[in-house]
Structures are given as C-alpha cells and as structure tokens.
Amino acid sequence: MTRKSDETQAENPKVDPTDESNRIKDPDEWTTGNEPMTGAQASYLKTLSEQAKSPEAFEPDLDKAEASKRIDALRQETGKA
C-alpha cells in the first residue's frame, strides 16, 4: 500500500479543516430552497407530523427550505434530533 504525499493530502478538500464549502447552511440560504420539497422530505415530514400529533405541520405544497425547517422543528419536538 502506498501513502499519498502530504502535499496531495493538503490539496484534498476532504481533509482541509478550513474548507467550508460543504458546511451546513441555513435553509434560507439554499439556492434551491424555493423548489418543491422532495419526495423524501414529504414522506418524512408526514411521518413526523403524525408522530408529533401535529397534522397541520404537513402541507403538500411546501418548498424545500420550509419543509426542512418544519422537519427540524418536529425532530426537536419528537426527540429525534
């Protein structure tokens, strides 16, 4: 097995501790946040809203950003965070 040189590792963004390109962003900052929520988001939001006994939290026409915010809130509420 060969080891990559230190120089090659330093150029790899996966090992660069200062690289913030993949940081978790606020849903309000998403460039695709205004697109319709994904099927996975809809399914998870529906499940969480039922578990939290908050059916009004699920609306089928939410955008990705709003769905993400509601999922985060419901995860906190249900202890799944």
mmCIF file of the C-alpha atoms, coordinates in Angstrom:
data_MODEL
# 
_entry.id   MODEL 
# 
loop_
_atom_site.group_PDB 
_atom_site.id 
_atom_site.type_symbol 
_atom_site.label_atom_id 
_atom_site.label_alt_id 
_atom_site.label_comp_id 
_atom_site.label_asym_id 
_atom_site.label_entity_id 
_atom_site.label_seq_id 
_atom_site.pdbx_PDB_ins_code 
_atom_site.Cartn_x 
_atom_site.Cartn_y 
_atom_site.Cartn_z 
_atom_site.occupancy 
_atom_site.B_iso_or_equiv 
_atom_site.pdbx_formal_charge 
_atom_site.auth_seq_id 
_atom_site.auth_comp_id 
_atom_site.auth_asym_id 
_atom_site.auth_atom_id 
_atom_site.pdbx_PDB_model_num 
ATOM 1  C CA . MET A 1 1  ? 0.000   0.000  0.000  1.00 0.00 ? 1  MET A CA 1 
ATOM 2  C CA . THR A 1 2  ? 1.341   3.424  -0.871 1.00 0.00 ? 2  THR A CA 1 
ATOM 3  C CA . ARG A 1 3  ? 0.791   6.595  1.114  1.00 0.00 ? 3  ARG A CA 1 
ATOM 4  C CA . LYS A 1 4  ? -0.209  9.797  -0.536 1.00 0.00 ? 4  LYS A CA 1 
ATOM 5  C CA . SER A 1 5  ? 2.232   12.584 -0.026 1.00 0.00 ? 5  SER A CA 1 
ATOM 6  C CA . ASP A 1 6  ? 1.479   15.317 2.494  1.00 0.00 ? 6  ASP A CA 1 
ATOM 7  C CA . GLU A 1 7  ? 1.203   17.768 -0.401 1.00 0.00 ? 7  GLU A CA 1 
ATOM 8  C CA . THR A 1 8  ? -1.529  15.723 -2.102 1.00 0.00 ? 8  THR A CA 1 
ATOM 9  C CA . GLN A 1 9  ? -3.428  15.385 1.169  1.00 0.00 ? 9  GLN A CA 1 
ATOM 10 C CA . ALA A 1 10 ? -3.245  19.140 1.766  1.00 0.00 ? 10 ALA A CA 1 
ATOM 11 C CA . GLU A 1 11 ? -4.909  19.741 -1.616 1.00 0.00 ? 11 GLU A CA 1 
ATOM 12 C CA . ASN A 1 12 ? -7.761  17.353 -0.820 1.00 0.00 ? 12 ASN A CA 1 
ATOM 13 C CA . PRO A 1 13 ? -10.785 19.369 0.386  1.00 0.00 ? 13 PRO A CA 1 
ATOM 14 C CA . LYS A 1 14 ? -11.998 16.360 2.364  1.00 0.00 ? 14 LYS A CA 1 
ATOM 15 C CA . VAL A 1 15 ? -9.044  16.697 4.722  1.00 0.00 ? 15 VAL A CA 1 
ATOM 16 C CA . ASP A 1 16 ? -8.790  20.500 4.734  1.00 0.00 ? 16 ASP A CA 1 
ATOM 17 C CA . PRO A 1 17 ? -10.185 21.636 8.112  1.00 0.00 ? 17 PRO A CA 1 
ATOM 18 C CA . THR A 1 18 ? -10.681 25.186 6.839  1.00 0.00 ? 18 THR A CA 1 
ATOM 19 C CA . ASP A 1 19 ? -12.805 24.196 3.835  1.00 0.00 ? 19 ASP A CA 1 
ATOM 20 C CA . GLU A 1 20 ? -16.375 25.354 4.483  1.00 0.00 ? 20 GLU A CA 1 
ATOM 21 C CA . SER A 1 21 ? -17.815 24.574 1.051  1.00 0.00 ? 21 SER A CA 1 
ATOM 22 C CA . ASN A 1 22 ? -19.830 21.665 2.472  1.00 0.00 ? 22 ASN A CA 1 
ATOM 23 C CA . ARG A 1 23 ? -20.856 23.307 5.707  1.00 0.00 ? 23 ARG A CA 1 
ATOM 24 C CA . ILE A 1 24 ? -24.437 23.007 6.814  1.00 0.00 ? 24 ILE A CA 1 
ATOM 25 C CA . LYS A 1 25 ? -26.298 26.029 5.517  1.00 0.00 ? 25 LYS A CA 1 
ATOM 26 C CA . ASP A 1 26 ? -29.421 27.694 6.786  1.00 0.00 ? 26 ASP A CA 1 
ATOM 27 C CA . PRO A 1 27 ? -32.336 26.654 4.542  1.00 0.00 ? 27 PRO A CA 1 
ATOM 28 C CA . ASP A 1 28 ? -32.951 30.343 3.808  1.00 0.00 ? 28 ASP A CA 1 
ATOM 29 C CA . GLU A 1 29 ? -29.533 30.412 2.095  1.00 0.00 ? 29 GLU A CA 1 
ATOM 30 C CA . TRP A 1 30 ? -30.176 27.422 -0.167 1.00 0.00 ? 30 TRP A CA 1 
ATOM 31 C CA . THR A 1 31 ? -30.090 28.221 -3.869 1.00 0.00 ? 31 THR A CA 1 
ATOM 32 C CA . THR A 1 32 ? -32.735 25.522 -4.469 1.00 0.00 ? 32 THR A CA 1 
ATOM 33 C CA . GLY A 1 33 ? -34.768 26.295 -1.360 1.00 0.00 ? 33 GLY A CA 1 
ATOM 34 C CA . ASN A 1 34 ? -37.733 27.620 -3.301 1.00 0.00 ? 34 ASN A CA 1 
ATOM 35 C CA . GLU A 1 35 ? -38.134 24.421 -5.331 1.00 0.00 ? 35 GLU A CA 1 
ATOM 36 C CA . PRO A 1 36 ? -40.872 21.976 -4.293 1.00 0.00 ? 36 PRO A CA 1 
ATOM 37 C CA . MET A 1 37 ? -39.917 19.675 -1.426 1.00 0.00 ? 37 MET A CA 1 
ATOM 38 C CA . THR A 1 38 ? -38.559 16.304 -2.405 1.00 0.00 ? 38 THR A CA 1 
ATOM 39 C CA . GLY A 1 39 ? -40.486 13.074 -2.081 1.00 0.00 ? 39 GLY A CA 1 
ATOM 40 C CA . ALA A 1 40 ? -38.229 12.036 0.791  1.00 0.00 ? 40 ALA A CA 1 
ATOM 41 C CA . GLN A 1 41 ? -38.902 15.308 2.610  1.00 0.00 ? 41 GLN A CA 1 
ATOM 42 C CA . ALA A 1 42 ? -42.651 14.931 2.100  1.00 0.00 ? 42 ALA A CA 1 
ATOM 43 C CA . SER A 1 43 ? -42.631 11.383 3.419  1.00 0.00 ? 43 SER A CA 1 
ATOM 44 C CA . TYR A 1 44 ? -40.508 12.206 6.464  1.00 0.00 ? 44 TYR A CA 1 
ATOM 45 C CA . LEU A 1 45 ? -42.465 15.380 7.236  1.00 0.00 ? 45 LEU A CA 1 
ATOM 46 C CA . LYS A 1 46 ? -45.750 13.451 7.021  1.00 0.00 ? 46 LYS A CA 1 
ATOM 47 C CA . THR A 1 47 ? -44.419 10.767 9.386  1.00 0.00 ? 47 THR A CA 1 
ATOM 48 C CA . LEU A 1 48 ? -43.048 13.296 11.880 1.00 0.00 ? 48 LEU A CA 1 
ATOM 49 C CA . SER A 1 49 ? -46.236 15.372 11.824 1.00 0.00 ? 49 SER A CA 1 
ATOM 50 C CA . GLU A 1 50 ? -48.247 12.243 12.644 1.00 0.00 ? 50 GLU A CA 1 
ATOM 51 C CA . GLN A 1 51 ? -45.855 11.221 15.432 1.00 0.00 ? 51 GLN A CA 1 
ATOM 52 C CA . ALA A 1 52 ? -45.974 14.738 16.917 1.00 0.00 ? 52 ALA A CA 1 
ATOM 53 C CA . LYS A 1 53 ? -49.769 14.786 16.576 1.00 0.00 ? 53 LYS A CA 1 
ATOM 54 C CA . SER A 1 54 ? -49.405 17.982 14.532 1.00 0.00 ? 54 SER A CA 1 
ATOM 55 C CA . PRO A 1 55 ? -51.030 17.127 11.193 1.00 0.00 ? 55 PRO A CA 1 
ATOM 56 C CA . GLU A 1 56 ? -51.149 20.833 10.302 1.00 0.00 ? 56 GLU A CA 1 
ATOM 57 C CA . ALA A 1 57 ? -47.330 20.807 10.025 1.00 0.00 ? 57 ALA A CA 1 
ATOM 58 C CA . PHE A 1 58 ? -47.644 18.856 6.785  1.00 0.00 ? 58 PHE A CA 1 
ATOM 59 C CA . GLU A 1 59 ? -48.678 20.771 3.692  1.00 0.00 ? 59 GLU A CA 1 
ATOM 60 C CA . PRO A 1 60 ? -48.133 19.107 0.316  1.00 0.00 ? 60 PRO A CA 1 
ATOM 61 C CA . ASP A 1 61 ? -47.113 22.303 -1.481 1.00 0.00 ? 61 ASP A CA 1 
ATOM 62 C CA . LEU A 1 62 ? -44.186 23.347 0.744  1.00 0.00 ? 62 LEU A CA 1 
ATOM 63 C CA . ASP A 1 63 ? -40.836 24.276 -0.752 1.00 0.00 ? 63 ASP A CA 1 
ATOM 64 C CA . LYS A 1 64 ? -37.590 22.535 0.203  1.00 0.00 ? 64 LYS A CA 1 
ATOM 65 C CA . ALA A 1 65 ? -36.476 25.203 2.663  1.00 0.00 ? 65 ALA A CA 1 
ATOM 66 C CA . GLU A 1 66 ? -39.762 25.382 4.572  1.00 0.00 ? 66 GLU A CA 1 
ATOM 67 C CA . ALA A 1 67 ? -40.046 21.585 4.649  1.00 0.00 ? 67 ALA A CA 1 
ATOM 68 C CA . SER A 1 68 ? -36.543 21.381 6.103  1.00 0.00 ? 68 SER A CA 1 
ATOM 69 C CA . LYS A 1 69 ? -37.384 23.927 8.810  1.00 0.00 ? 69 LYS A CA 1 
ATOM 70 C CA . ARG A 1 70 ? -40.540 22.038 9.763  1.00 0.00 ? 70 ARG A CA 1 
ATOM 71 C CA . ILE A 1 71 ? -38.692 18.723 9.804  1.00 0.00 ? 71 ILE A CA 1 
ATOM 72 C CA . ASP A 1 72 ? -36.055 20.195 12.114 1.00 0.00 ? 72 ASP A CA 1 
ATOM 73 C CA . ALA A 1 73 ? -38.721 21.606 14.448 1.00 0.00 ? 73 ALA A CA 1 
ATOM 74 C CA . LEU A 1 74 ? -40.652 18.336 14.542 1.00 0.00 ? 74 LEU A CA 1 
ATOM 75 C CA . ARG A 1 75 ? -37.480 16.336 15.131 1.00 0.00 ? 75 ARG A CA 1 
ATOM 76 C CA . GLN A 1 76 ? -36.816 18.511 18.174 1.00 0.00 ? 76 GLN A CA 1 
ATOM 77 C CA . GLU A 1 77 ? -40.398 18.144 19.337 1.00 0.00 ? 77 GLU A CA 1 
ATOM 78 C CA . THR A 1 78 ? -40.408 14.360 18.979 1.00 0.00 ? 78 THR A CA 1 
ATOM 79 C CA . GLY A 1 79 ? -36.910 13.880 20.390 1.00 0.00 ? 79 GLY A CA 1 
ATOM 80 C CA . LYS A 1 80 ? -35.466 12.593 17.119 1.00 0.00 ? 80 LYS A CA 1 
ATOM 81 C CA . ALA A 1 81 ? -32.878 15.355 16.805 1.00 0.00 ? 81 ALA A CA 1 
# 
